[in-house]
């Protein structure tokens, strides 16, 4: 399997930024957080810290939290992705110290300076340097640069720059259901039932550009293995050891699978119901996940060492 990188959409982003009055970048968003993040309790044997959203976002039936990734720096900042069943996707940028957050709409720009919603499931995100990679299931993944944020009226927009996808879609293509960063690699995984594939794929990242490594034809060649678990929603890999979240419906507590691949052990009732993407944060040795079901939506941190 291989993926092809699309052309750079920087000209379209430049046109959007010109119409919007220029790029504002990530620091402007983090200085203008308009919603309250609240510390709370959440169920799950491994939960050590928990936060929840404003009342409207906790119960919103239209938008569903999916992906999570910590800032690559020492700041206590998280990015969480959401998708809307009616179409569209967004990020929430969370400042854990200020206990505030704000939504940023993900968009595709055009050369006229216009934009349309980015219609992907956004089941996983991975933040590496200035790049945010967004899982697009059978559409591969998109990459955007955090400095490209613009403000239009009262909304912040983050346009995508690149898409990495299969040139021709086939039934056996890897589904990019969720993403994480492991050192200089992007790791992706498939959500699947017992009769579906549940593979993991590793993509090397260029140490200079921090983007996926390509050959002379802008092709990305993932290394694919078969070490996923049933109903996996997220993955982290730390020093070669795997950690995966698995959901058990809207009312059953979630599991975390851990171990040296392919020998994984299930930790039952470790996470709240509906755990999604998983991310490792070396600042504190945390595993982060976010839960999706209305009125049962939390951002939680678990100690990685509790699964060793």
C-alpha positions as CSV (number, residue, x, y, z in Angstrom):
1,X,0.0,0.0,0.0
2,X,1.1,3.5,-0.6
3,X,-0.3,7.0,-0.2
4,X,0.2,10.0,-2.5
5,X,0.7,13.5,-1.1
6,X,-1.5,16.1,-2.7
7,X,-0.1,19.4,-3.9
8,X,0.4,22.1,-1.4
9,X,-2.7,24.2,-0.8
10,X,-0.7,27.2,0.3
11,X,-1.9,29.4,-2.6
12,X,-5.5,28.8,-1.6
13,X,-4.6,29.4,2.1
14,X,-2.9,32.7,1.1
15,X,-6.1,33.8,-0.7
16,X,-8.2,32.9,2.3
17,X,-5.9,34.7,4.6
18,X,-5.8,37.8,2.4
19,X,-9.6,37.9,2.4
20,X,-9.7,37.5,6.2
21,X,-7.1,40.2,6.8
22,X,-4.1,37.8,7.4
23,X,-3.2,34.8,9.4
24,X,-3.6,35.1,13.2
25,X,-1.9,31.9,14.2
26,X,-2.3,29.6,17.3
27,X,-1.3,32.1,20.0
28,X,-4.2,34.4,19.1
29,X,-6.6,31.6,19.5
30,X,-5.1,30.5,22.9
31,X,-5.5,34.1,24.0
32,X,-9.1,34.2,23.1
33,X,-10.7,31.1,24.6
34,X,-14.4,31.7,25.1
35,X,-15.7,28.5,26.8
36,X,-15.3,27.1,30.3
37,X,-13.6,23.8,30.9
38,X,-14.5,22.3,34.2
39,X,-12.6,19.8,36.4
40,X,-14.9,16.9,37.3
41,X,-15.0,13.2,38.2
42,X,-15.3,10.5,35.5
43,X,-15.9,6.7,35.9
44,X,-13.1,4.2,35.1
45,X,-10.5,2.4,37.2
46,X,-7.5,4.0,35.6
47,X,-8.9,7.6,35.5
48,X,-6.7,10.0,37.4
49,X,-7.8,13.4,36.0
50,X,-11.0,14.5,34.3
51,X,-12.4,17.6,32.7
52,X,-15.7,18.2,31.0
53,X,-17.1,20.7,28.5
54,X,-19.6,23.6,28.8
55,X,-23.2,22.4,29.3
56,X,-24.2,23.0,25.6
57,X,-21.2,20.9,24.3
58,X,-21.7,18.1,26.8
59,X,-25.2,17.4,25.5
60,X,-24.9,18.5,21.8
61,X,-26.4,15.7,19.6
62,X,-24.9,17.2,16.4
63,X,-21.2,17.3,17.3
64,X,-19.2,14.3,18.6
65,X,-15.7,14.4,20.1
66,X,-13.3,12.0,18.5
67,X,-9.5,12.7,18.4
68,X,-7.1,14.0,21.0
69,X,-3.5,15.1,21.0
70,X,-1.4,17.1,23.5
71,X,0.7,20.1,22.4
72,X,4.2,19.0,21.5
73,X,5.6,21.6,23.8
74,X,5.6,21.8,27.6
75,X,2.4,23.8,27.7
76,X,-0.7,22.1,29.1
77,X,-2.6,22.5,25.9
78,X,-4.7,19.8,24.2
79,X,-6.4,19.6,20.8
80,X,-9.6,17.6,20.5
81,X,-11.4,16.9,17.1
82,X,-15.1,16.7,16.6
83,X,-17.3,15.6,13.7
84,X,-20.8,16.5,12.8
85,X,-23.1,13.9,11.5
86,X,-24.5,16.4,9.0
87,X,-21.0,17.1,7.7
88,X,-18.0,19.1,8.9
89,X,-15.3,18.8,11.5
90,X,-13.7,21.1,14.0
91,X,-11.0,21.3,16.7
92,X,-11.3,22.4,20.3
93,X,-8.1,23.9,21.7
94,X,-8.0,23.4,25.5
95,X,-5.8,25.3,28.0
96,X,-5.9,23.0,31.1
97,X,-4.3,25.7,33.4
98,X,-6.8,28.4,32.4
99,X,-9.6,25.8,32.2
100,X,-10.8,27.4,29.0
101,X,-11.3,26.3,25.4
102,X,-12.5,27.4,22.0
103,X,-13.7,25.7,18.8
104,X,-11.8,26.1,15.5
105,X,-13.5,25.1,12.3
106,X,-11.6,22.8,9.9
107,X,-12.0,23.9,6.3
108,X,-10.8,23.4,2.7
109,X,-9.8,26.6,1.0
110,X,-10.1,27.5,-2.7
111,X,-8.2,30.0,-4.9
112,X,-10.9,32.6,-4.6
113,X,-10.4,32.9,-0.9
114,X,-13.5,31.0,-0.1
115,X,-13.8,27.8,2.0
116,X,-16.0,24.8,2.6
117,X,-16.2,22.6,5.7
118,X,-13.7,19.7,5.9
119,X,-16.0,16.7,5.8
120,X,-14.1,13.9,7.6
121,X,-14.8,11.8,10.6
122,X,-11.7,13.1,12.3
123,X,-11.5,10.0,14.5
124,X,-7.9,10.7,15.5
125,X,-5.5,13.6,15.4
126,X,-1.7,13.8,15.9
127,X,0.1,17.0,16.8
128,X,3.8,17.0,15.8
129,X,5.7,20.3,15.7
130,X,3.6,22.8,13.9
131,X,1.6,20.1,12.0
132,X,-1.7,18.6,13.0
133,X,-2.6,15.4,11.2
134,X,-6.3,14.4,10.9
135,X,-7.6,10.9,10.3
136,X,-10.0,10.7,7.4
137,X,-10.8,6.9,7.5
138,X,-10.8,5.6,3.9
139,X,-9.6,9.0,2.7
140,X,-6.2,8.6,4.4
141,X,-5.3,11.7,6.4
142,X,-5.0,15.4,6.1
143,X,-2.3,17.7,7.4
144,X,-2.6,21.3,8.5
145,X,-0.2,23.9,9.9
146,X,-1.2,25.7,13.1
147,X,0.2,29.0,11.9
148,X,-2.5,29.0,9.1
149,X,-5.3,29.9,11.5
150,X,-7.4,32.8,10.3
151,X,-10.3,34.7,11.8
152,X,-13.6,35.3,9.9
153,X,-16.1,37.4,11.8
154,X,-16.3,35.7,15.2
155,X,-15.0,32.3,14.0
156,X,-11.5,30.9,13.8
157,X,-10.8,28.7,10.8
158,X,-7.9,26.2,10.3
159,X,-7.4,25.3,6.6
160,X,-5.8,22.0,5.5
161,X,-2.6,22.1,3.4
162,X,-2.0,18.5,2.3
163,X,-3.9,15.3,1.9
164,X,-2.2,11.9,2.0
165,X,-4.4,9.3,0.4
166,X,-4.4,6.2,-1.8
167,X,-4.3,7.1,-5.6
168,X,-7.0,4.5,-6.3
169,X,-9.3,3.4,-3.5
170,X,-9.4,-0.4,-2.9
171,X,-11.4,-2.5,-0.5
172,X,-8.3,-3.7,1.3
173,X,-6.8,-0.2,1.8
174,X,-5.9,0.6,5.4
175,X,-8.6,2.7,7.1
176,X,-7.1,5.6,9.0
177,X,-9.5,5.5,11.9
178,X,-7.2,7.0,14.5
179,X,-3.7,8.5,14.8
180,X,-0.9,9.1,17.2
181,X,2.8,10.2,17.3
182,X,5.6,7.9,18.4
183,X,8.9,9.7,18.2
184,X,9.6,10.3,14.5
185,X,6.7,8.1,13.3
186,X,3.0,8.7,12.8
187,X,1.0,5.6,13.9
188,X,-2.5,4.9,12.5
189,X,-5.0,2.2,13.3
190,X,-8.3,0.7,12.1
191,X,-11.5,0.5,14.0
192,X,-13.1,-2.9,13.2
193,X,-15.4,-5.6,14.5
194,X,-14.5,-9.3,14.6
195,X,-15.0,-9.8,10.9
196,X,-13.1,-6.7,9.8
197,X,-9.4,-6.0,9.6
198,X,-7.8,-4.3,12.6
199,X,-4.4,-3.3,11.3
200,X,-1.9,-0.7,12.5
201,X,0.3,1.3,10.1
202,X,3.5,3.3,10.8
203,X,4.6,6.3,8.7
204,X,8.1,7.7,9.0
205,X,8.3,11.5,9.6
206,X,11.0,13.6,8.1
207,X,13.1,15.1,11.0
208,X,13.5,18.4,9.1
209,X,10.1,19.1,7.6
210,X,8.2,16.9,10.3
211,X,5.9,15.8,7.5
212,X,5.6,12.1,6.3
213,X,8.6,10.9,4.4
214,X,8.0,10.7,0.6
215,X,9.9,9.2,-2.3
216,X,10.6,11.1,-5.5
217,X,7.0,10.8,-6.6
218,X,5.4,12.3,-3.5
219,X,4.4,8.8,-2.3
220,X,4.2,7.7,1.4
221,X,4.7,4.0,2.1
222,X,3.3,2.9,5.4
223,X,4.6,-0.2,7.2
224,X,1.4,-2.3,8.0
225,X,1.0,-4.9,10.8
226,X,-2.0,-6.9,12.2
227,X,-1.8,-6.0,15.9
228,X,-5.1,-4.2,16.5
229,X,-8.0,-5.3,18.7
230,X,-11.7,-5.5,18.3
231,X,-13.5,-2.1,18.5
232,X,-10.2,-0.2,19.0
233,X,-10.7,3.5,19.0
234,X,-7.2,4.8,19.7
235,X,-3.6,3.8,19.9
236,X,-0.4,5.0,21.6
237,X,3.1,3.4,21.3
238,X,5.7,4.1,23.9
239,X,9.2,2.4,23.8
240,X,7.7,-0.3,21.5
241,X,4.8,-1.1,23.9
242,X,1.3,-0.7,22.6
243,X,-1.7,0.8,24.3
244,X,-5.2,0.8,22.7
245,X,-8.6,2.0,23.8
246,X,-11.7,-0.1,23.1
247,X,-15.3,0.9,23.5
248,X,-18.2,-1.3,24.8
249,X,-21.2,0.8,23.7
250,X,-22.7,3.9,25.2
251,X,-23.2,2.5,28.7
252,X,-20.3,-0.1,29.2
253,X,-17.0,1.2,30.6
254,X,-14.2,1.2,28.1
255,X,-11.1,-1.0,28.1
256,X,-7.4,-0.3,27.6
257,X,-5.3,-3.0,26.0
258,X,-1.6,-2.9,26.7
259,X,1.5,-5.0,26.0
260,X,4.3,-5.9,23.8
261,X,2.9,-6.5,20.3
262,X,1.2,-8.8,19.5
263,X,0.7,-10.0,23.1
264,X,-1.8,-7.5,24.5
265,X,-3.7,-7.7,27.8
266,X,-7.1,-6.2,28.4
267,X,-7.6,-3.9,31.4
268,X,-11.4,-4.0,31.8
269,X,-13.4,-1.0,33.1
270,X,-10.2,1.2,32.8
271,X,-11.9,4.2,31.0
272,X,-15.4,5.8,30.9
273,X,-18.0,4.6,28.4
274,X,-17.2,5.7,24.8
275,X,-13.4,6.2,24.9
276,X,-12.1,7.4,21.5
277,X,-8.6,8.4,20.3
278,X,-5.6,7.8,22.6
279,X,-2.4,10.0,22.9
280,X,0.7,9.8,25.0
281,X,2.1,12.8,26.8
282,X,5.6,12.5,28.1
283,X,5.2,15.5,30.3
284,X,3.8,13.5,33.3
285,X,3.7,10.1,31.6
286,X,0.0,10.5,30.8
287,X,-2.3,8.6,28.4
288,X,-5.1,11.0,27.3
289,X,-8.5,10.0,25.8
290,X,-11.8,11.7,25.1
291,X,-15.3,10.2,25.3
292,X,-18.0,10.8,22.8
293,X,-21.6,10.2,24.1
294,X,-23.8,13.1,24.9
295,X,-24.0,13.8,28.7
296,X,-21.2,11.4,29.2
297,X,-18.4,13.4,27.6
298,X,-15.1,13.7,29.4
299,X,-11.4,14.5,28.7
300,X,-9.4,12.2,30.9
301,X,-5.8,11.4,31.8
302,X,-4.6,8.0,32.9
303,X,-1.1,7.1,34.2
304,X,0.7,5.0,31.6
305,X,2.5,3.1,34.3
306,X,-0.8,1.7,35.6
307,X,-0.9,-0.5,32.5
308,X,2.6,-1.9,32.9
